[in-house]
Amino acid sequence: MNVIINYEAVDHIYIVCGKTDLRKGIDGLAEIIRSDYDYDLFSSALFLFCGSSRDRFKALYWDADGFYLLYKRLENGVFQWPRTSKELK
């Protein structure tokens, strides 16, 4: 099975600033988006979350029939993840 996200169909990419508990799965991350940001989870948006160690992130994406939950862990180094929205470039 090949998992392919059509990135051309993504209208918005939202970065959730600060630290997120990456033990959360689809439902937990979706609840953060619903309760803290009031965004439409079923739009063509990609939501990015980073853990406290900043060497891994999760991405939540809805396509026509379900959610993708993507996980990336760096072998070396860390991401420069914004702690607040003021740090976004």
SULVEN-V154192 format. One record per residue. N is the residue number from 1. RES is the residue in one letter. SS is DSSP state (H for helix, E for strand, - for the rest). OMEGA is omega in whole degrees, 0 to 359 (NA if undefined). Layout:
N|RES|SS|OMEGA ; N|RES|SS|OMEGA
//
This chain:
1|M|-|176 ; 2|N|-|177 ; 3|V|-|182 ; 4|I|-|173 ; 5|I|-|176 ; 6|N|-|184 ; 7|Y|H|176 ; 8|E|H|179 ; 9|A|H|180 ; 10|V|-|180 ; 11|D|-|184 ; 12|H|E|171 ; 13|I|E|181 ; 14|Y|E|176 ; 15|I|E|176 ; 16|V|-|184 ; 17|C|-|178 ; 18|G|-|184 ; 19|K|-|176 ; 20|T|-|175 ; 21|D|-|184 ; 22|L|-|170 ; 23|R|-|179 ; 24|K|-|176 ; 25|G|-|182 ; 26|I|H|184 ; 27|D|H|180 ; 28|G|H|178 ; 29|L|H|177 ; 30|A|H|179 ; 31|E|H|176 ; 32|I|H|180 ; 33|I|H|181 ; 34|R|H|189 ; 35|S|H|185 ; 36|D|H|188 ; 37|Y|H|178 ; 38|D|-|176 ; 39|Y|-|177 ; 40|D|-|181 ; 41|L|-|186 ; 42|F|-|174 ; 43|S|-|180 ; 44|S|-|184 ; 45|A|E|176 ; 46|L|E|182 ; 47|F|E|184 ; 48|L|E|182 ; 49|F|E|179 ; 50|C|E|178 ; 51|G|-|184 ; 52|S|-|181 ; 53|S|-|177 ; 54|R|-|176 ; 55|D|-|180 ; 56|R|E|175 ; 57|F|E|174 ; 58|K|E|177 ; 59|A|E|179 ; 60|L|E|184 ; 61|Y|E|176 ; 62|W|E|167 ; 63|D|E|191 ; 64|A|-|186 ; 65|D|-|177 ; 66|G|E|181 ; 67|F|E|165 ; 68|Y|E|170 ; 69|L|E|182 ; 70|L|E|182 ; 71|Y|E|178 ; 72|K|E|175 ; 73|R|E|178 ; 74|L|-|175 ; 75|E|-|179 ; 76|N|-|176 ; 77|G|-|180 ; 78|V|-|174 ; 79|F|-|170 ; 80|Q|-|186 ; 81|W|-|181 ; 82|P|-|177 ; 83|R|-|179 ; 84|T|-|180 ; 85|S|H|178 ; 86|K|H|180 ; 87|E|H|180 ; 88|L|-|179 ; 89|K|-|NA
//
